[in-house]
Amino acid sequence: MLIACVALALAGCGGGNDNGGGGGGGGGSATPAAGGNTVTIDMKDIQFAPKDATVKVGQTVKWVNQDTVDHDVVAKSGATFKSELFGKGKSFEWKADKAGTVAYVCTVHPGMTANLTVTK
């Protein structure tokens, strides 16, 4: 019985899929993935990280849910996209198609807002 409890406790400590995302603070720019065509934004601690990101026209933005609660991603201005709710480890992608500023939110969590600056 004790061995089973220890095994369960250890299994809960190391697992999880962090998708290689580093989490991090709310400032700065998102870092393109190795290929340079995808910029990843984490959804962690009921906020977008980074809160402000810069991408180029043609790049894909990938939002990854790192929280245990569902989120969505909805453009409020500057673009048109709207995801369904998605849970931990799931993601939503959108390809930037024109320069400008895109304001977006998670409609489930008031105050969970962020901006993308899309450059040429």
Contact map, one row per residue, 1 for C-alpha under 8 A:
111110000000000000000000000000000000000000000000000000000000000000000000000000000000000000000000000000000000000000000000
111111000000000000000000000000000000000000000000000000000000000000000000000000000000000000000000000000000000000000000000
111111100000000000000000000000000000000000000000000000000000000000000000000000000000000000000000000000000000000000000000
111111110000000000000000000000000000000000000000000000000000000000000000000000000000000000000000000000000000000000000000
111111111000000000000000000000000000000000000000000000000000000000000000000000000000000000000000000000000000000000000000
011111111100000000000000000000000000000000000000000000000000000000000000000000000000000000000000000000000000000000000000
001111111110000000000000000000000000000000000000000000000000000000000000000000000000000000000000000000000000000000000000
000111111111000000000000000000000000000000000000000000000000000000000000000000000000000000000000000000000000000000000000
000011111111100000000000000000000000000000000000000000000000000000000000000000000000000000000000000000000000000000000000
000001111111110000000000000000000000000000000000000000000000000000000000000000000000000000000000000000000000000000000000
000000111111111000000000000000000000000000000000000000000000000000000000000000000000000000000000000000000000000000000000
000000011111111000000000000000000000000000000000000000000000000000000000000000000000000000000000000000000000000000000000
000000001111111000000000000000000000000000000000000000000000000000000000000000000000000000000000000000000000000000000000
000000000111111100000000000000000000000000000000000000000000000000000000000000000000000000000000000000000000000000000000
000000000011111110000000000000000000000000000000000000000000000000000000000000000000000000000000000000000000000000000000
000000000000011111000000000000000000000000000000000000000000000000000000000000000000000000000000000000000000000000000000
000000000000001111110000000000000000000000000000000000000000000000000000000000000000000010000000000000000000000000000000
000000000000000111111100000000000000000000000000000000000000000001000000000000000000000010000000000000000000000000000000
000000000000000011111000000000000000000000000000000000000000000000000000000000000000000010000000000000000000000000000000
000000000000000011111100000000000000000000000000000000000000000000000000000000000000000000000000000000000000000000000000
000000000000000001111110000000000000000101000000000000000000000000000000000000000000000000000000000000000000000000000000
000000000000000001011111000000000000000000000000000000000000000000000000000000000000000000000000000000000000000000000000
000000000000000000001111100000000000000001010000100000000000000000000000000000000000000000000000000000000000000000000000
000000000000000000000111110000000000000000000000110000000000000000000000000000000000000000000000000000000000000000000000
000000000000000000000011111000000000000000000000110000000000000000000000000000000000000000000000000000000000000000000000
000000000000000000000001111100000000000000000011111100000000000000000000000000000000000000000000000000000000000000000000
000000000000000000000000111110000000000000000000111100000000000000000000000000000000000000000000000000000000000000000000
000000000000000000000000011111000000000000000000011110000000000000000000000000000000000000000000000000000000000000000000
000000000000000000000000001111100000000000000000010111000000000000000000000000000000000000000000000000000000000000000000
000000000000000000000000000111110000001110000000110111000000000000000000000000000000000000000000000000000000000000000000
000000000000000000000000000011111000001100000000000000000000000000000000000000000000000000000000000000000000000000000000
000000000000000000000000000001111111111100000000000000000000000000000000000000000000000000000000000000000000000000000000
000000000000000000000000000000111111111100000000000000000000000000000000000000000000000000000000000000000000000000000000
000000000000000000000000000000011111000000000000000000000000000000000000000000000000000000000000000000000000000000000000
000000000000000000000000000000011111110000000000000000000000000000000000000000000000000000000000000000000000000000000000
000000000000000000000000000000011111111000000000000000000010000000000000000000000000000000000000000000000000000000000000
000000000000000000000000000000011011111000000000000000000111000000000000000000000000000000000000000000000000000000000000
000000000000000000000000000000011011111100000000000000000011110000000000000000000000000000000000000000000000000000000000
000000000000000000000000000001111001111110000000000000100011110000000000000000000000000000000000000000000000000000000000
000000000000000000001000000001111000011111000000000000000000111100000000000000000000000000000000000000000000000000000000
000000000000000000000000000001000000001111100001110000000000111100000000000000000000000000000000000000000000000000000000
000000000000000000001010000000000000000111110001110000000000001111000000000000000000000000000000000000000000000000000000
000000000000000000000000000000000000000011111111100000000000001111100010000000000000000000000000000000000000000000000000
000000000000000000000010000000000000000001111111100000000000000011100000000000000000000000000000000000000000000000000000
000000000000000000000000000000000000000000111110000000000000000000100000000000000000000000000000000000000000000000000000
000000000000000000000000000000000000000000111111000000000000000000100000000000000000000000000000000000000000100100000000
000000000000000000000000010000000000000000111111101000000000000000000000000000000000000000000000000000000000000110000000
000000000000000000000000010000000000000011110111111000000000000000000000000000000000000000000000000000000000000111000000
000000000000000000000011111001000000000011110011111100000000000000000000000000000000000000000000000000000000000000000000
000000000000000000000001111111000000000011000001111110000000000000000000000000000000000000000000000000000000000000000000
000000000000000000000000011100000000000000000011111110000000000000000000000000000000000000000000000000000000000011100000
000000000000000000000000011111000000000000000000111111000000000000000000000000000000000000000000000000000000000001111000
000000000000000000000000000111000000000000000000011111100000000000000000000000000000000000000000000000000000000000111000
000000000000000000000000000011000000000000000000000111110000000000000000000000000000000000000000000000000000000000011110
000000000000000000000000000000000000001000000000000011111010100000000000000000000000000000000001000000000000000000011110
000000000000000000000000000000000000000000000000000001111110000000000000000000000000000000000001001000000000000000000111
000000000000000000000000000000000000000000000000000000111110000000000000000000000000000000000011111000000000000000000111
000000000000000000000000000000000000100000000000000000011111000000000000000000000000000000000011100000000000000000000000
000000000000000000000000000000000001111000000000000000111111100000000000000000000000000000000011000000000000000000000000
000000000000000000000000000000000000111000000000000000000111110000000000000000000000000000001111000000000000000000000000
000000000000000000000000000000000000011110000000000000100011111000000000000000000000000000001111000000000000000000000000
000000000000000000000000000000000000011110000000000000000001111100000000000000000000000000111100000000000000000000000000
000000000000000000000000000000000000000111100000000000000000111110000000100000000000000000111000000000000000000000000000
000000000000000000000000000000000000000111100000000000000000011111000000000000000000000111110000000000000000000000000000
000000000000000000000000000000000000000001110000000000000000001111100110000000000000011111100000000000000000000000000000
000000000000000001000000000000000000000001110000000000000000000111110000000000000000000110000000000000000000000000000000
000000000000000000000000000000000000000000111100000000000000000011111100000000000000001100000000000000000000000000000000
000000000000000000000000000000000000000000000000000000000000000001111100000000000000001100000000000000000000000000000000
000000000000000000000000000000000000000000000000000000000000000000111110000000000000001100000000000000000000000000000000
000000000000000000000000000000000000000000000000000000000000000010111111000000000000111100000000000000000000000000000000
000000000000000000000000000000000000000000100000000000000000000010001111100000000000111000000000000000000111100000000000
000000000000000000000000000000000000000000000000000000000000000000000111110000000111110000000000000000001111000000000000
000000000000000000000000000000000000000000000000000000000000001000000011111000001111000000010000000000011110000000000000
000000000000000000000000000000000000000000000000000000000000000000000001111100011110000000000000000000011110000000000000
000000000000000000000000000000000000000000000000000000000000000000000000111111111100000000000000000001111000000000000000
000000000000000000000000000000000000000000000000000000000000000000000000011111110000000000000000000001111000000000000000
000000000000000000000000000000000000000000000000000000000000000000000000001111110000000000000000000011110000000000000000
000000000000000000000000000000000000000000000000000000000000000000000000001111110000000000000000000111100000000000000000
000000000000000000000000000000000000000000000000000000000000000000000000001111111000000000000000000001000000000000000000
000000000000000000000000000000000000000000000000000000000000000000000000011111111100000000000000000000000000000000000000
000000000000000000000000000000000000000000000000000000000000000000000000111000111110000000000100000000000000000000000000
000000000000000000000000000000000000000000000000000000000000000000000001111000011111000000000000000000000000000000000000
000000000000000000000000000000000000000000000000000000000000000000000001110000001111100000010000000000000000000000000000
000000000000000000000000000000000000000000000000000000000000000000000001100000000111110000000000000000000000000000000000
000000000000000000000000000000000000000000000000000000000000000000000111000000000011111000000000000000000000000000000000
000000000000000000000000000000000000000000000000000000000000000010000111000000000001111101100000000000000000000000000000
000000000000000000000000000000000000000000000000000000000000000010111110000000000000111111000000000000000000000000000000
000000000000000000000000000000000000000000000000000000000000000111111100000000000000011111000000000000000000000000000000
000000000000000011100000000000000000000000000000000000000000000111000000000000000000001111100000000000000000000000000000
000000000000000000000000000000000000000000000000000000000000000110000000000000000000011111110000000000000000000000000000
000000000000000000000000000000000000000000000000000000000000011110000000000000000000010011111000000000000000000000000000
000000000000000000000000000000000000000000000000000000000000011100000000100000000010000001111100000000000000000000000000
000000000000000000000000000000000000000000000000000000000001111000000000000000000000000000111110000000000000000000000000
000000000000000000000000000000000000000000000000000000000001110000000000000000001000000000011111000000000000000000000000
000000000000000000000000000000000000000000000000000000001111100000000000000000000000000000001111100000000000000000000000
000000000000000000000000000000000000000000000000000000111111100000000000000000000000000000000111111000000000000000000100
000000000000000000000000000000000000000000000000000000001100000000000000000000000000000000000011111000000000000000000000
000000000000000000000000000000000000000000000000000000001000000000000000000000000000000000000001111100000000000000000111
000000000000000000000000000000000000000000000000000000011000000000000000000000000000000000000001111110000000000000001111
000000000000000000000000000000000000000000000000000000000000000000000000000001000000000000000000011111000000000000001110
000000000000000000000000000000000000000000000000000000000000000000000000000011000000000000000000001111100000000000111100
000000000000000000000000000000000000000000000000000000000000000000000000001111100000000000000000000111110000000000111100
000000000000000000000000000000000000000000000000000000000000000000000000001111000000000000000000000011111000000011110000
000000000000000000000000000000000000000000000000000000000000000000000000111110000000000000000000000001111100000011100000
000000000000000000000000000000000000000000000000000000000000000000000001111100000000000000000000000000111110001111000000
000000000000000000000000000000000000000000000000000000000000000000000011110000000000000000000000000000011111110110000000
000000000000000000000000000000000000000000000000000000000000000000000011110000000000000000000000000000001111110100000000
000000000000000000000000000000000000000000000000000000000000000000000011000000000000000000000000000000000111110000000000
000000000000000000000000000000000000000000000100000000000000000000000010000000000000000000000000000000000111111100000000
000000000000000000000000000000000000000000000000000000000000000000000000000000000000000000000000000000000111111110000000
000000000000000000000000000000000000000000000000000000000000000000000000000000000000000000000000000000001000111110000000
000000000000000000000000000000000000000000000111000000000000000000000000000000000000000000000000000000001110111111000000
000000000000000000000000000000000000000000000011001000000000000000000000000000000000000000000000000000111100011111100000
000000000000000000000000000000000000000000000001001100000000000000000000000000000000000000000000000000111000000111110000
000000000000000000000000000000000000000000000000001110000000000000000000000000000000000000000000000011110000000011111000
000000000000000000000000000000000000000000000000000111100000000000000000000000000000000000000000000011100000000001111100
000000000000000000000000000000000000000000000000000111100000000000000000000000000000000000000000001111000000000000111110
000000000000000000000000000000000000000000000000000001111000000000000000000000000000000000000001011111000000000000011111
000000000000000000000000000000000000000000000000000001111000000000000000000000000000000000000000011100000000000000001111
000000000000000000000000000000000000000000000000000000011000000000000000000000000000000000000000011000000000000000000111
